[in-house]
Amino acid sequence: MDIRDIELIIQQQIEDILKEQGQEIAVEKSTVLYGTGGVLDSLMLMRLVVEVEEAIYEQTGHRLTLTSAQAFSVRRSPFASVGDFARFVWELFKAIEHE
């Protein structure tokens, strides 16, 4: 798995969540997830986190916890955009993969 695989997982999960809400948008790396201009509300963001954790586990057998204190203590939120979230997930994945 590489960062592009993670981006695709995130994009697909967002599109699925939004489709259930009657919204269809093209999700890109620069798509804002949460906050001003974001496509997700807080409940949809938490659902996205859980679904990304599950998708990565199903594809790799590695369990990630994406709602750690680290996620909320960084200067720029890892939930700002698809690209930011993918980089955050990728860094965590690389760390556990090498344990």
trRosetta pair geometry for C-beta under 8 A, 3 or more apart (Angstrom, degrees):
i j d omega theta_ij theta_ji phi_ij phi_ji
1 5 4.7 -117 -153 75 76 149
1 6 6.8 83 167 -49 109 84
1 56 7.4 89 -163 -140 171 85
1 59 6.5 99 -79 121 128 123
1 60 5.6 -57 -14 -75 138 126
1 93 6.7 -83 97 170 125 148
2 5 5.4 107 52 6 57 101
2 6 7.5 -114 110 -1 36 91
2 90 7.7 20 176 -128 45 116
3 6 5.4 -53 -152 37 40 114
3 7 6.3 46 149 -23 69 101
3 86 5.7 92 -172 154 87 108
3 87 6.9 18 -141 -93 127 52
3 90 4.3 -2 -100 -95 90 148
4 7 5.5 -47 -147 33 35 115
4 8 6.5 37 153 -19 64 103
5 8 5.8 -55 -153 35 31 112
5 9 6.6 35 150 -21 65 103
5 59 7.7 -170 164 141 129 158
6 9 5.6 -50 -149 33 35 113
6 10 6.4 33 153 -17 66 106
6 52 7.9 54 -160 -162 83 112
6 56 7.4 18 -111 -91 88 112
6 86 4.7 138 110 -148 108 86
6 89 5.0 176 -166 95 138 126
6 90 5.5 -147 23 -67 160 86
6 93 7.1 -147 -78 -7 136 153
7 10 5.8 -58 -149 38 30 111
7 11 6.1 30 155 -19 66 108
7 29 6.3 -18 -149 -98 132 89
7 82 6.4 77 -146 154 83 106
7 83 7.2 8 -112 -100 114 54
7 86 4.4 8 -79 -110 74 153
8 11 5.7 -53 -141 38 30 111
8 12 6.2 29 160 -18 65 108
9 12 6.1 -61 -149 38 26 108
9 13 6.3 22 156 -17 64 110
9 52 5.9 109 130 -131 116 79
9 55 4.8 161 -156 117 123 145
9 56 6.9 82 168 -62 173 76
9 59 7.8 -115 -87 -2 134 149
10 13 5.9 -59 -147 37 28 109
10 14 6.4 26 157 -18 64 107
10 48 7.3 51 -147 -177 75 111
10 52 5.9 17 -91 -103 73 125
10 82 5.4 150 119 -151 130 89
10 85 5.8 143 -134 101 151 123
10 86 5.7 -117 5 -73 149 90
10 89 7.4 -176 -59 7 122 152
11 14 5.9 -57 -149 36 29 109
11 15 6.3 28 156 -17 65 107
11 27 4.5 168 -147 100 82 120
11 28 7.6 37 -114 -90 122 16
11 31 8.0 114 -113 27 83 139
11 82 6.2 44 -75 -149 79 143
12 15 5.8 -55 -147 37 31 111
12 16 6.3 31 154 -19 65 106
13 16 5.7 -54 -149 36 31 112
13 17 6.3 31 154 -19 65 106
13 48 5.5 122 127 -137 123 76
13 51 4.7 154 -142 109 131 130
13 52 5.9 -109 5 -65 167 77
13 55 6.8 -122 -63 -22 124 147
14 17 5.7 -55 -147 37 31 110
14 18 6.2 24 158 -13 67 110
14 27 4.8 126 87 -111 129 158
14 31 7.2 140 136 107 165 148
14 33 7.5 -109 -106 -118 133 88
14 39 6.8 65 -173 95 119 133
14 40 7.1 -95 -133 -59 97 118
14 48 6.2 24 -81 -115 72 126
14 82 7.2 -82 -13 -95 154 111
15 18 6.0 -59 -143 42 28 107
15 19 6.0 34 156 -27 65 108
15 24 7.6 37 -155 -139 86 65
15 25 7.7 -140 -111 64 75 62
15 27 5.4 -124 -58 1 89 128
16 19 5.7 -52 -144 31 28 114
16 20 6.8 31 155 -20 61 102
16 51 8.0 -148 71 173 131 163
17 20 6.0 -57 -160 30 30 112
17 21 7.0 17 147 -8 62 109
17 40 7.1 20 114 -109 143 106
17 44 5.3 119 165 -156 136 103
17 47 6.0 139 -114 100 129 127
17 48 6.2 -61 -31 -73 157 88
17 51 7.8 -163 -58 17 112 157
18 21 5.5 -64 -154 43 40 109
18 23 4.2 -76 178 82 96 103
18 24 6.8 144 120 -90 110 30
18 25 6.2 -59 146 24 162 93
18 27 7.8 164 11 -57 143 117
18 39 6.4 -30 -86 161 131 117
18 40 8.0 -97 -70 -82 93 76
18 44 7.9 63 -70 -159 64 144
19 22 7.7 59 -176 -66 33 13
19 23 7.0 -105 -78 68 27 54
19 24 6.0 46 -99 -88 77 80
21 44 7.6 -30 -41 -92 142 136
23 39 7.7 -180 128 -168 148 101
25 31 7.6 131 121 -126 124 132
25 39 6.5 -127 52 -128 150 140
27 31 4.9 -57 -152 -13 67 165
27 39 7.5 -125 -104 52 96 168
27 82 6.3 123 169 -71 98 148
28 31 5.1 133 52 -32 62 94
28 82 6.7 -179 106 38 35 144
29 81 7.1 49 152 146 53 115
29 82 5.2 -130 -141 86 30 111
29 83 4.2 55 176 -63 90 102
29 86 7.4 -60 -134 17 85 142
30 81 5.7 -40 -157 -163 33 139
30 82 7.1 -18 20 38 13 100
30 83 6.4 8 -77 -9 43 122
31 39 6.1 -18 174 -5 111 134
31 81 6.2 139 75 -156 42 81
31 82 4.9 48 52 -17 93 115
32 35 6.9 -95 173 64 115 87
32 36 7.6 -55 166 91 153 54
32 37 4.6 53 64 108 159 97
32 38 4.7 -108 130 -94 96 57
32 39 6.7 136 82 -11 67 79
32 80 6.7 -53 -138 169 75 59
32 81 5.5 -51 -99 -95 44 77
33 38 5.3 -6 107 -145 31 108
33 39 6.6 -57 -133 42 33 84
33 40 5.4 -14 179 26 69 119
33 45 6.4 97 154 -111 108 101
33 48 7.4 -138 -156 79 122 168
33 79 5.0 -107 83 175 137 74
33 80 6.6 110 31 120 98 11
33 81 6.1 174 -11 -113 88 18
33 82 6.6 136 -58 -58 101 55
33 84 8.0 -117 4 59 121 107
33 85 6.2 69 -38 -35 154 135
34 38 4.3 72 -117 -145 11 162
34 40 5.4 -45 -79 73 79 98
34 41 7.9 92 -126 -146 87 12
34 42 7.3 79 -143 -89 123 53
34 45 4.9 27 -80 -87 132 141
34 77 7.5 -94 71 133 110 147
34 79 4.9 1 29 140 125 115
34 80 7.5 -90 52 -102 78 27
35 38 4.9 102 45 -29 48 126
35 77 7.4 136 -29 49 139 156
35 79 7.9 127 -13 108 105 97
35 80 7.1 -24 28 -122 135 64
40 44 4.0 -141 -155 96 93 116
40 45 4.6 126 128 -62 132 76
40 48 6.4 -47 -121 -18 161 138
41 44 5.1 89 48 15 67 104
41 45 7.0 -123 100 -10 32 92
42 45 5.6 -52 -147 33 31 114
42 46 6.6 29 157 -16 64 103
43 46 5.9 -53 -149 36 33 108
43 47 6.4 35 151 -18 64 105
44 47 5.5 -52 -148 37 35 115
44 48 6.3 42 150 -25 65 102
45 48 5.5 -50 -150 31 32 115
45 49 6.6 36 151 -21 64 101
45 79 6.2 46 -156 -162 126 140
46 49 5.6 -47 -150 31 36 114
46 50 6.6 33 153 -15 65 104
46 67 7.8 29 -129 -85 81 137
47 50 5.9 -57 -150 39 33 109
47 51 6.1 26 156 -15 68 111
48 51 5.9 -61 -143 42 28 107
48 52 6.1 28 159 -20 66 108
49 52 6.0 -58 -147 36 26 108
49 53 6.4 28 154 -19 62 106
49 66 4.9 -156 -159 87 99 127
49 67 5.9 69 166 -55 152 100
50 53 5.7 -54 -151 34 31 113
50 54 6.4 27 153 -16 65 108
51 54 5.6 -53 -145 39 34 112
51 55 6.2 35 155 -21 66 106
52 55 5.7 -51 -142 36 31 111
52 56 6.4 30 158 -17 64 106
52 66 6.6 32 84 -25 117 163
52 85 7.9 -120 -93 158 172 120
52 89 6.5 -91 157 -106 133 147
53 56 6.2 -61 -152 37 26 107
53 57 6.4 25 152 -18 63 110
53 63 7.3 31 -176 -159 98 65
53 64 5.4 -139 -126 71 81 86
53 65 7.2 35 -120 -103 132 31
53 66 5.7 -136 -68 0 103 112
54 57 5.6 -56 -148 37 32 112
54 58 6.2 31 156 -20 67 106
55 58 5.7 -53 -146 36 30 111
55 59 6.3 16 159 -9 64 112
56 59 6.0 -64 -144 44 29 102
56 60 5.7 -22 174 24 68 117
56 62 6.4 -55 145 75 101 89
56 64 5.7 7 86 10 147 121
56 89 7.3 -156 -68 -176 149 120
56 93 6.8 -121 -159 -98 139 119
57 60 6.9 -80 -126 56 18 78
57 61 6.8 44 -167 -121 57 13
57 62 6.6 -128 -106 74 56 40
57 63 5.4 29 -100 -92 113 61
57 64 7.5 -140 -56 14 85 76
60 93 7.6 67 63 -150 174 113
60 97 7.9 -62 177 -95 138 104
62 93 6.6 105 103 -140 148 79
62 96 5.4 133 -166 110 124 128
62 97 6.4 -45 -90 -79 158 74
63 96 7.9 -128 67 -180 52 162
64 89 6.8 63 157 -148 167 81
64 92 5.3 91 -144 127 118 128
64 93 6.4 -45 -79 -78 134 72
64 96 6.7 -150 -91 8 77 151
65 68 5.3 91 112 -55 103 96
66 71 6.3 77 168 -75 57 150
66 88 7.5 91 -146 124 95 114
66 89 6.5 -15 -108 -98 120 87
66 92 7.1 -162 -97 35 70 169
67 71 6.0 -89 -137 44 27 149
67 72 7.9 28 -169 -31 61 108
68 71 5.3 116 58 -4 67 96
68 72 7.9 -155 99 8 46 85
69 72 6.1 -72 -156 48 39 98
69 73 5.7 28 154 -20 76 122
70 73 5.9 -68 -134 40 26 106
70 74 6.8 39 168 -39 63 98
71 74 7.0 -48 -158 7 23 108
71 78 5.4 -80 -147 31 83 130
71 79 7.7 59 176 -28 109 99
71 88 6.8 77 -117 -177 89 140
72 77 8.0 5 -121 -122 47 84
74 77 7.1 143 78 -98 98 26
74 78 6.4 70 50 -36 142 91
76 80 6.1 -43 170 -19 92 145
76 84 6.7 -115 132 -139 111 137
77 80 4.7 128 76 -47 92 86
77 84 7.1 69 100 137 61 147
78 84 5.4 -171 -153 145 42 95
78 85 5.5 99 154 -103 80 52
78 87 7.5 -138 -139 74 92 84
78 88 3.4 47 -149 -62 133 158
78 89 8.0 136 172 -31 129 65
79 84 7.1 -73 5 99 7 117
79 85 5.8 50 -107 -82 45 105
80 84 4.5 40 53 33 93 161
80 85 7.8 -170 44 -40 53 80
81 84 4.7 97 49 7 76 101
81 85 6.9 -144 91 -3 40 88
82 85 5.9 -60 -148 40 28 109
82 86 6.1 29 154 -21 65 109
83 86 5.7 -54 -144 36 29 111
83 87 6.4 29 157 -18 64 104
84 87 5.9 -55 -150 35 30 110
84 88 6.4 31 152 -19 64 107
85 88 5.6 -54 -149 36 32 114
85 89 6.3 30 154 -16 66 106
86 89 5.8 -55 -145 39 31 109
86 90 6.1 35 154 -23 65 109
87 90 5.5 -54 -144 36 29 115
87 91 6.4 32 156 -21 64 103
88 91 6.0 -54 -151 32 28 109
88 92 6.7 23 153 -12 62 107
89 92 5.8 -60 -153 40 33 109
89 93 6.0 34 152 -22 68 110
90 93 5.6 -55 -143 37 29 113
90 94 6.3 31 158 -20 65 104
91 94 5.9 -51 -146 34 28 110
91 95 6.5 30 153 -21 61 107
92 95 5.7 -57 -152 34 32 114
92 96 6.6 16 159 -8 67 105
93 96 6.3 -63 -148 41 30 98
93 97 5.9 33 156 -26 66 114
94 97 5.6 -57 -140 35 27 116
94 98 6.5 14 164 -9 62 111
95 98 6.5 -72 -155 40 23 100
95 99 7.2 41 148 -46 60 96
96 99 5.4 -31 -155 -4 44 121
